[in-house]
Amino acid sequence: MKPPQKRRVSLARVKLQSNTVFRMNVLFFTIFLLFSLLILRLGYLQIVKGEDYARAIARTEEVPVNTSVPRGSIFDSEGRIQVSNMPVNAITYTAMQTTKSEEKMIVAKELAKLIEKDVDKVTLRDKQDFYIQLNTETATSKVTEEEKAAIVAEDIPEKEKQRKLDTLVRDKISDKELASLSNEELEVLAIYREMTSGYALTPQMIKNEGVTDEEFARVSERLTDPKLTGVNTVTDWKRIKSSDLTILGSTTTPEVGIPATKLDYYLARDYSRNDRIGTSFLEQQYEEVLQGQKSVVKNITDGRGSVIETIPVDEGKAGKDLVLSIDSELQSELEKIVEDKLWQLKSLPNSKLVKDAYLVMMDPQTGEVLSMVGKRLGEDNNGELAMYDYAFGAFTASHEMGSTVKGATLLTGYSQNAVELGEVQIDEPLKFAGTAQKNSIFNTRLFNRIPMSDLMAIERSSNVYMFKIAMKIAGAQYQYNRGLYVAPESFALMRNSFAQFGLGVKTGIDLPNEATGYMGGTSPGAKLLDLAIGQFDTYTPLQLAQYISTIANDGYRMEPHVVKEIREASRDGETLGPIQTIIKPKILNRINNTQEEIEQVQKGMHNVYTGSSGSARAQFSNTPYTAAGKTGTAEVYFYEKDHEMNGEYAINIAHVGYAPFENPEIAYAVVIPYVTTDPRNVPKANNEIARAAADKYFELKNTEAQEASNLIKKPYSDSVKVEGE
């Protein structure tokens, strides 16, 4: 019986060994699979996702912080500073990524002990939130359980429920409770709201106006205090203007930062929310040039978000400087001329509506704007009449310009074969059915017929000559006391021709928000005649200046510009830096006229100044320089929203001209809307301003030439000390 027992033991042992081997193989295979999966995963993370994770680590450990740099300065054409930066003491706060509200409040309370902070910007919402933060239990207990339950029961997202609950808590706080906040607490609140207005690792301006030397010193000596963590003292800058010229523009403050309407645009261009940006005119138009390249540092943070090291990456560069085509000395002198005349006009009878006057002067051959004057009379804070700069009205406000546009009408007539060079027309009052008599100012008697050449029509400012050109363009025949049919296409033809001169279209000026004027429509037919004499569509003073420049420049329309150079930042704020860009003259188009036709209109405009019947002869016949121009008077009806004199009949006056006649250096346009309500006594202020402005330009030019000549003639020994003397 024993041998079978041994056999059973042997078989059991063999079976056990077999199971053990199988299990070991399974174990080894499983370990192999696990290691294979681990290797594959590591390979995936390193090869496929390695760069992504490296970038993620860089974002969390190296956080770039942009620091603002001074904006570029603005100089006039002679290098005189117009807009610059004044350094000011400033106190900033930079929150860490892990900084809590309680920690910010500790800093705000400590900082309030060291500086004075204006509380005027603290809002009702700020006070409510601050009161809740100081008296959380008291404030939240004002909301009953029933009110809470009602909000919780609403079928709205959780965030919306919390928002409604927070609003309810705020509404429960009484005015008396808010009034209990002391001045010291409000000062802490004012500081705290500035600290929480930005993002982590972005410096927030706590105070940069009126920081005294004592405040600056007190904060500076405690920068290492743990209670002032994140606070820093820096040198900031403030935009300073040496001129009231509005077209220089304005910028936001660090408190305002980027306006909400433009936030996405500027954030996409690497701006910070509290960056100052240009908000109007030159500051806005040349924002990218003036802003400069901000300095960049990287804050190296640990795993908890605390900054352990700051590394400079890019020192940044101050904004580039602008050099204007405007001579500030000429600008100042022309402003005085316009101001004096506007005050004088306001003192005359029937002048209740006059409040604006404009003068634009440009170089017709380059498009450089030499001066842009706009003045407005309005009430000051005390209700007294005061003068304000309104230069931007020169390209944003439009008016009927009267006979100044007759040069464009005559040239349009030439190009459309509606009139020939030297052609004589009969100036006679015209009568159309349903309208008042239409006539020239100098010929009002019905059936009185005066032969008139094209040159004389410009000199004497014949309305009827221009009416007949317009009718010929439209293919219409005049019949006494009959209606006048004009196809709408005739209006388009006239306006397209006027656009070649810059009338009714954008001039291309390098300033934002340029207006094109009002287009009066296409009916009734007699309105085409009004269009031909500048009493239908409206134009801006700048358009008028571009128009006369086009005639002065032998038909070439130049794009006007107020910036002539862009330069690298000045090192001392006074000396101009190296030139980066020169704004070159740009021809927009040439009018569709021959040189002979253009010269004919130029002769007619010269006769306006010198001819025996010239409408500006009294002001320009004795100039020491040669010149040419055209006057304009327009009958209009006043309109201003909610004004008591809406609908009142009034007169606009205008003037365009250029000099010297043979080789023009300047072209100018003067516009005074609503100068009087009495058509029988229209002041000649338009002609007087034009003459005074041209005189002043040549006076300053001669003075500069004389000063330059004296420098050249000055003996060498007078200007340079010779060694050994």
MITI-876321 format. One record per residue (C-alpha): x, y, z. Coordinates in steps of 0.02 Angstrom, whole numbers, plus 50000, padded with zeros to 5 digits. Example, Ala and Ser with C-alpha at 12.3 -4.5 7.8 and 13.67 -1.06 7.14 Angstrom:
BEGIN
506154977550390/506844994750357/
***
This chain:
BEGIN
500005000050000/501475012150026/502065013949846/500405021449790/500575034449932/502275040049867/501565041649692/500175053049750/501435064349839/502525065149684/501055069749572/500505083549693/502255090749696/502345091049506/500655099549495/501185112649623/502775116649528/501785118249367/500555130649447/501985140649521/502845142449354/501215147949271/500895160749405/502655167649393/502475169249205/500845178649226/501645189949355/503165193449247/502055196749096/500975208749197/502515217849260/503135218849080/501485226249023/501475238949164/503255244349128/502845245448943/501335256448979/502385267249095/503745269448964/502445273448830/501625286248945/503285294348988/503725294948804/502045302848764/502245315948900/504025320048852/503925319148663/502135323848621/501675335148767/503395340548824/503355357948746/501595361348809/502045357048988/503655366948975/502665382148923/501425379149064/502845378349190/503585394349117/501915403049135/501745398349316/503535401349366/504065415949254/502715429149246/503085444149132/502545461149199/502495476149084/502995492849157/502405509049077/503675520748996/503485539448960/502485544048804/503335552948662/503375571948662/502605583448532/503605597848457/503095611648338/503925614148168/505325624448247/505715611948385/504745620748522/503985608648647/502075607748644/501725592048745/502965583848864/503075573049020/503385579749194/504125567249319/503105565149478/503265554749635/502095539849639/501615525649755/501105508849681/500495492149742/500785475149662/499785460249724/500465442649718/499485428349641/499115421549815/498755438149902/497105437649996/495865451750024/496275451950210/498115454550172/497715468950054/496655476950188/498105476150311/499225484950184/497875498050148/497675502050333/499555503650357/499765514150201/498355525750256/499425530350407/500825536350292/499935545650152/498385556150123/497195549249993/495765558749911/494095550049944/493075559049810/493155544049693/492415532149822/490705526549759/489135521249852/489465503249800/491235504649871/490555510750037/489245496950045/490515483250011/491735490650134/490415491850270/489955473550240/491785468750253/491965477850419/490275472250488/489945455850401/488845447950534/487795463650561/487545466650376/487085448850327/485875447050472/484785460550396/484175448050265/482815436950338/482735418150317/481145420150213/482055431950093/483515419850079/482335405250047/481415414849912/483035418049819/483635400049842/481975393649772/482165403449609/482605393349455/484195402849412/486055398449414/486935398349582/488015413249536/486465423449496/485695418449664/487255424349755/487245440549657/485445444049705/485805439849886/487315451649888/486265465449810/484925462949941/486205464350081/486875480550008/485115487749993/484785484150176/486225495250232/485535512150283/486255529250244/486515531750430/487595516150439/488625521650289/488815538850368/489585530350519/491145526750417/492495538450481/493625548950370/495065537550416/494065522250361/493565530650199/495395534450165/495805516050191/494385511750072/495035523949940/496735515449947/496005497949951/494915500949797/496465506149698/497395490549758/495995479049700/495675487549532/496975477549435/497705460249419/499035450549512/500835455149473/500245471049385/500755487349473/499245497849522/499415516649546/498885521049723/499375539349714/500325549149581/499645566749603/500125577549749/501315564949828/502325575749946/504175573149979/503725568350158/502475555050101/503705548349974/505075547250106/503955539350239/503405525550122/505135522850048/505955519750215/504675506350259/504655496350097/505385481250188/504005481350318/502955465350301/501395475950328/501805485250166/502145469950059/501875474449876/502025493349902/503355502749803/503895520649772/504255525249591/504455540049476/502925541749366/502565555049234/501185567449200/500685574249028/501015592949017/500445604748878/501225621448840/499785625948724/497875625948734/497755619548555/496425606048566/497035595748418/498555590748522/497345578648604/497235570948776/497605554548867/496775544449003/497485543749178/498125527849264/496525528049369/495455527649213/496605516749109/495915509448949/494065513848919/492925498648921/492405501448740/494205499348683/494805486648810/494855471248699/495745480748560/497165486648671/497325470948776/497615461448614/499075473348583/499945469448748/499265484448844/498835483449028/497125488749091/497805503949184/498895510149039/498645527948983/498065529448803/497705543748685/495855547648681/495755561948556/496575570048405/498475568548391/498675558348551/497405545948483/497935546248300/499755542748341/499475531548493/500585517448430/502005529748397/501865539548559/501555524648675/503295517448661/503905500048706/503605495548887/504975488448995/504745470149042/505305460549196/504975442549244/504415438349418/505035420949465/503765413249583/503785397949693/502455384549696/501365395349808/501395410249690/502565421049795/503875430949701/505615425149746/506605434549611/506345448249482/507365447449322/507455462049196/507055455949020/506865471948917/507245489648972/505925496348854/505975512448754/505095529048777/503815533648646/504395542048487/504195560848468/503105569948343/503645585648252/502175595748188/502035605848030/501225619448137/502335633948190/501765638048368/502295656248350/501265658348192/499845648648272/499855660148424/499855675948319/498435669848208/497435664648360/497565682548425/496945689348260/495425677848260/495055680648445/495115699648430/493985699348278/492745687448358/492615698348514/492365713448402/491005704748302/490095699448460/489965717648513/489065722748353/487175723848330/486275708348263/487705697048321/486765686248445/487105670248345/488945672448307/490075661948418/491355653048306/492745658348189/494015647648094/495645650348002/496625636447918/498295639847833/499255626547737/500665624547614/499775620847449/501295612047376/501615599747519/499965598647613/500795603847776/499555612547892/500455628147952/499085633848069/497365627848120/496375640448219/494635638248287/493885649248423/492215648148511/491325660048628/490405651648771/490005653348954/491285649649089/490885642049260/490285658949321/489105661549175/490225674649097/490635675148911/492345667248880/493435661848732/493875643548707/494975634348585/493925625548455/495245620948326/494495603548299/492945612148229/494005616148075/493805598048018/492265592148116/491025606448087/490315610547914/489425625847846/488765633547685/490265642747613/489435653747483/490355660747333/492065654347386/491675638347287/491355647247122/493105643047064/492615624647071/490985628346980/491875637346838/493185623646820/491795610646820/490965620546681/492565620346578/492805601646600/490975597946554/490995609546402/489665620246482/490715636046461/492265640946362/493775651146409/493335669646398/491495666046362/490295680346396/488635676846480/487235688846523/487025692046707/485165694646734/483955690646876/483105673846848/481325669446900/480725651546917/478965646146959/478685643947144/480325651747200/480985668947242/481995678347112/483785672047096/485075685247055/486815691947085/487025703947230/487545718047114/486095715446992/484375713947074/483265723046949/482235711146842/482675711546656/484285721246692/485595712946581/487485714346610/488735705746495/489975695846600/491555686246553/492175671546654/493565682246731/492335695846777/491125682946846/492455677746973/493015695547010/491245702247039/490575685647105/489165683446980/487865671147042/486955670746876/488505665946778/488665650646890/486785647046877/486915646346689/488425634646698/487425623046811/485925623346694/487035619746545/487815604946636/486055598446674/485455601546496/484075612946561/483375628546476/482875644046571/481125650546541/480425665146638/479275659846780/479305641646728/479865626846833/481615619746817/481825601046795/483555594146833/483995575746824/484725568746988/486285563646890/486715582046870/486905583847058/488055568647061/489085575746918/489325592547005/489735584347172/490965572147096/491855586747015/491885596547178/492595581147265/494145582647155/494525598747250/494165590847420/492405597947440/491165585747515/492435571847544/493735568047676/495335577747652/496425563947722/497035574247871/497995563948000/496715567348136/495235556548188/493375560048167/493495571048013/491785576247946/491325576747762/489915589247775/488075588347732/487475583247558/485845592147520/484985579247409/484455579847225/482845590047219/482055601747178/482955606547020/483305624547070/484385617947213/485715613447084/485915632147058/486145634547245/487455620647244/488415630247111/488585645447224/488945636447388/487225637947467/486615619847471/487945607347527/489045611047677/490945609747692/492225610847831/493515624947843/494865611947810/493995606147651/493925624347597/495795626147629/496165610347528/495065616847387/495985633347369/497645624347389/497175613347240/496875628647132/498465636947194/499465621047159/498945620246976/497595607247005/498535594947116/497585590547274/498795587147417/498375577047572/498465588847723/499445583347875/499915591148042/501375579448080/502895581347969/504165570348060/504265555948182/505865555848284/506695544848411/506385550348590/507295566048645/508615562548777/508395578748872/506595583048826/507145598448731/508335593148592/507555583648447/508105565548426/508625557148261/507325556848122/506435540248102/505085544947975/504775560047864/502975562447810/503155565347624/501935575647520/500545564847449/499595569347290/497805563147303/497275567747126/497345580946990/495755589446935/495075586346759/495575603046686/496925609546572/498295620846638/497555635146535/495865633046619/496635632846793/497655648346755/496065657246697/495265654346867/496875659646953/496815676046855/495015678746906/495465676047089/496935687947071/495695700947006/494625698247163/496075706347256/496665718947128/495265721947002/494235737847005/492685727747051/493565714847159/492565709647312/494145709847421/495015724447337/494795735547490/495815723647597/497095716747472/497455729547338/498985736447429/499865720647487/501775720347478/501585702847405/500525696247263/499015685947308/497365679047245/495745673647327/493865672947332/492575679347455/490955670747504/489295675247582/487925662547614/486125665247669/485715651947799/484485647547937/485175644648110/484935627948195/485555621848364/484615609348470/483495617548601/484085635048553/482825649048568/483305656148398/483105640448294/482545644748118/483245662448126/483895669547961/485765673147965/487325675747858/488905665147846/490465673447779/492025664847712/493635668647621/494935658347528/496595664147457/498425660547425/500085669647411/501255673547329/500235672447169/501695666547059/502385653147177/501165650147320/501865646647493/500235648047589/498415644547556/497125650047684/495285648447722/494255659147842/492495654447898/491335663948017/489605655948033/488055666248078/489045682348082/487475693048077/485595692048059/485555708047955/485955704847770/486075723647737/487565725947853/488735711147832/490455713847913/492015711047809/492845701647950/493225686847835/494285697847721/495085706947867/495625690847953/496315683947789/497345699547757/498005700447936/498465681947932/499415683147766/500315698747827/500825690047988/501505674847894/502655685447785/503135696547932/503725681548033/504575674147880/505545690247850/506005691448033/506695673648032/507655677147872/508415692947946/508935683748105/509735670048002/510645683047897/511305691748053/511995675248117/512895672247952/513625689847950/514185689148132/516095689648140/516945673248183/517895681248326/516245686948405/515545669448416/517085658848450/518435662548576/520155659748502/521405650848613/522765662748679/521705678548679/
***
